[in-house]
Structure formats: C-alpha cells, structure tokens
C-alpha cells in the first residue's frame, strides 16, 4: 500500500485531464495554489457538501473553494435570488449605481459597525490593495506593516513573508522581509515592514522605529483563518496604531462570516480603522469589500477634488488630488444578490455550522489520540486545521513550520481516497450543507486511515 500510487490509480482521469490542461495553462492551473503533486484532482460537479471529480469519485468537500462556499455547492436559495435578480431587472450589469449595492452595504454596516462607509471590489486581493491606498492617502505615509505568515493577496506590496523558507526568514523577533515571487522589485524589502505575530513587545519596537513612514498595519486576526491572535496582542496593536498614527486594517477576507456574522472584530471587540472582506460575502462569486471609518473612507469620494476626467473644471487640480478607485464589475448586481441570499441562509443556520465544526474538531482529536499521534484541531467558528504537534499552542508561522507537515500530507492523501476532500495541508471549512451524518462519515474515514494502519 502506497498513498501516492493508490491516489494516482484512483484519479487517472484527472491525471489525463491535467496533461491536456498543461497544453493551455502553464502547469495546467490558473492559480499556483491549485497545484499539488503528483497532480491535482480535476472536478466536474458539486452539490451541497459534495463534489465529484473526473473519475466520478465523490468527496465530502472541506476545501469549499478555499472557504468561499459557506452554503455549499449550488445552494437553491442563492440560485433563486440570482435568477430573480436577472428576471426582475432584465440585465445582469448596469455599470451605474443600483439598489442592491446599497442594500448590501446597509446590511454590512449593521453586521460590521466599524464599516461606516464602504466600497466594493472584485476580489479579496483588490480589497486589501484598495485599503492600503486609502490608508496611504489618509495618512500620507507609504510604508505598510504586515505580519509574518499572513496572506493578503498576490500583489507585490503584500507578497512578502507569507510562507518564507525558515532559513531566509531571519530572527523570530525581527523577521526579514522575504520576497515571495520572481519578478518582484527589491524595494518591497524596504517598503513592507514585517512584524512577528503574537509578540507585542517585538512588534512594538519595530513599529516605533518606522512610525513616521508606516501608514497602515494590516493583519489577519486569525492567521490563515485559524491561528488566533491573542486578545491582549490585538488590543495592544490597536492602541499602538492609534498612538503612532497608523491605520489598523483587519483583513477579514477569510474570517468574515466564517467566525460569526460580525467576523473577528465582533469576537475580539475591536473596531479597526479599515476592514477588507471577501470570499463568503460573495456567495461563491468574486467579490471584495473595503470599509471603515467615515473620515478615512471619504478619501475615496469623487467630491474630494476636481473631476480627473474634466480638467477644464479646475486648471490647478492635479490627478493625484483624488484617490483613484474604479472597476467595471464593482458592486455587480448578481453578486450582491448572491451575497445577500448567503447572509439570509447564514442568519438561520450559522450556529449549527459552529456546533458541527466543534464536534468534528473534538472527535478528530480523539481519533488522533487513539492512534497515538499528537494533534490539535486549531481554529474557531467554522474553520480549523489539523495540526500535528506536541506543542500546547500554535501561535505563529514559525510554530506551524515545526509541526509534522509530511505526516499530515500523507494522511491527507489517504483521506482523499476515503472521499474526504481538502487540498493536502489545507485547512477545513464547513458549510451549512454538511449534515451531522456527513460529520460522522468524516470521523469514520479518519478512523479507517489512522487506526487501521
Ligand atoms: N486576504 C486573505 C486573508 C485571504 O485569505 C485571501 C485569499 O485567500 C485574500 C486576501 C485574497 O483574496 P482573493 O483570492 O479573493 O483575491
């Protein structure tokens, strides 16, 4: 028995498909994260909590498109809302202000009181990118601070120290800024300041040193969606940000809705200056949202300066007097409809998703304990990860690197053959469509993999 050979045997159609895909896309994928060895599984159908691959293998889906699908695949309420939107309004895109972007905005203002004003984008990446521009425009300071191991999107400014090789990463207390892509300019090593997560004392020293240049500090309140910031760490950062004139930005692209309808900020009782949302809030369609303090968000208003496209209005105005924010699909009506319908489903069902997640975490810890493998189910709300470690707590990226990643990967490959899907080494996200029976099926699959070795 060999997990990789058995996997290849089970996914022959995926393997053949990936060869064809390589003739179109480098590596056969359109996002590097979707690739894994020996080849990823190509999918063709999804319904509820289940997803079917090209070999007709059916899986319980715990990847859920990297957490975006909190109501599972093809939810009827969301489908209905989109069809109604199309039928009632004739079109699916106005390219002009419309009702649903305001309706969604009001709902978000209610759930996220820190988001006094907001703007829409097309992805989480665009949301964090806009948040940084807003912060720089407001503070006049252009360096940004981020935390080691945190992901905010694939653009240069933030693609620093996301998953650095530990040898390159330098000191734990003062991490190096490690560029994570070919093609990046070395200026990002200086303009992006990397802070250690859950180490207030060290973060404070670095922030004070650069305080005159840093306009924004962005953080995932739960690193990778599951490693929680300690309360006094976040409280400390919030007061430091205020003292040093740095805007605190919560990147809640992963955590919004997955941690509660009010996201991490509700749990921690912190009002960030700016927040970026994404994933679940689009109901499985591309979306991003940036919101925050009214005085800060006002910098995006076209009323702040002269019309950039009509310089005849004010001959002395410069284009850079106005913050530029645009996007053909921003606030797309169909996506607003899908997002609002998703919120409606979650308002009814979110608590039960949390109960199921908690149960699954505890049961998996039991199975691992029975197998004699030290494991912690690390996470909150509806996301967690299976972390193979003897450590009492996992506090940051470095702790995670010291866990048994190779055994975890081996177990994940076997679970794929048992019909439990997540990309190897990825976290688990649950949906409203995972039933108690599905949870039981999952626990039994783990028992087969771990106890019958
Ligand atoms: N921020 C966080 C915390 C994320 O998890 C992600 C995506 O995984 C992003 C930003 C980027 O979002 P998107 O993939 O929608 O561009």
Boltz pocket constraint, residues with backbone or C-beta under 6 A from the ligand:
constraints:
  - pocket:
      binder: B
      contacts: [[A, 66], [A, 122], [A, 123], [A, 124], [A, 125], [A, 126], [A, 128], [A, 151], [A, 152], [A, 153], [A, 154], [A, 220], [A, 251], [A, 252], [A, 253], [A, 254], [A, 278], [A, 279], [A, 287]]
      max_distance: 6.0
